[in-house]
Amino acid sequence: MNVSLNYGYNSITLNILDKNYLGTLNPKDIEELSNPIAEVKRALANPIGSKKLKELVLSKDKVIILVSDISRPAPSSILLPPILEELREAEVNNNKITIVFGLGVHRKQTEEEKKKLVGENIYNQIRCIDHDIEDCVKIGTTKRGNEVFIFREILKADFIIATGNLEYHYFAGFSGGAKAVAPGICSRNTIANNHKYFLDPGAKAGNIEGNPVREEIEEIGEMVGINFMINAILNSHKKIVKVLAGDVTKAHREGAKYIDDMFRVEIDELADIVIISPGGYPKDIDLYQTHKAMENASLAVKKDGIIIVAGECKDGLGEGKFAQALNGKLLPQELIEELKKNFVLGRHKASRVAKIHLDSEIYLVSNLTDEIKKKLFIKNYSSLEEAFSNAIKVQGEEAKVLVIPYGSSTLPNYK
């Protein structure tokens, strides 16, 4: 069996003997919409649990549109034109609109990146700014005691529109909805105090009810006051198949059902070896993002099995605290114990990598520098063939191999 995996902007292939090949786990291959702009307009014309956007917003309102940053595949340049068209119909002038890129803890963006995200025409007409994690103001405290600080600019808004793409998230259950606010435009401490529940049994991909992370995200969304939501659902090729608009919770739940139908895939047995790709750029832009595929792979592999992850990681390790945690000074178990005692945002993801690696060894195929590779506790390879050959030697000639080409969005469900 010859399999192909996306790797950055390119692809890599591997031959697997039939006796080893267990199968390829793919989500439903829903064809992209031929006219995605028309789908955005359809969603805006038929909002879920809400009046139409143009019926809610007032001409005098200062409007903030929350938009995903460059690390996300959200199709903002497609979502925004119909939104702005509705705002014009409501007589909201461009000078009353600000687009805020929700960075969370991610790096600042270049002006060229902002322009790419929204499109040159919108960039030249609408004020576009990054969220500033250092310029946040307290607006209250959650039921769990989390002090909520949000980007000061948001306080100027009379009307907030949350945009983004809706997919699985490994501990928030799903992305999208109120996640545009938390972590999107919150302070580092607020994000950290929310994410510290990531080890809770309920904090897992595809789960909302009883998920403390998701529940608090939505509580923060209510505190901030999201007036309208519009989210896109993408297929495995990152193309739009569905758009949902309306009430931030009700529309999000409809989207979650659609995601489950597309991306939750039943499996009959666990594999000795799982070969997985996040799905190519931008989902493998760095190890911080590539980690999401490791989470899903861990649901399909036997204990003491091997996960082979093919992620280009052209930007290196990614987020600063995450990178610092993988500097070679701590063993996997030490990373996990450290986080239990003192939660540090960014390092939390390193501890998840450590836990997966202890349960089922990780082999990473990437373009990371040799200097970085030497410090990592996971095994590193420059080619998929070499990684697979070594995995077969460890697991045995009869090892069963499962392939997951779009690992960041495919959720294996083994019962």
Order of alpha helices (4+ residues) and beta strands (2+ residues): beta-beta-beta-alpha-alpha-beta-alpha-beta-alpha-alpha-beta-beta-beta-beta-beta-beta-alpha-alpha-beta-beta-alpha-beta-beta-alpha-beta-alpha-alpha-alpha-beta-alpha-beta-alpha-beta-beta
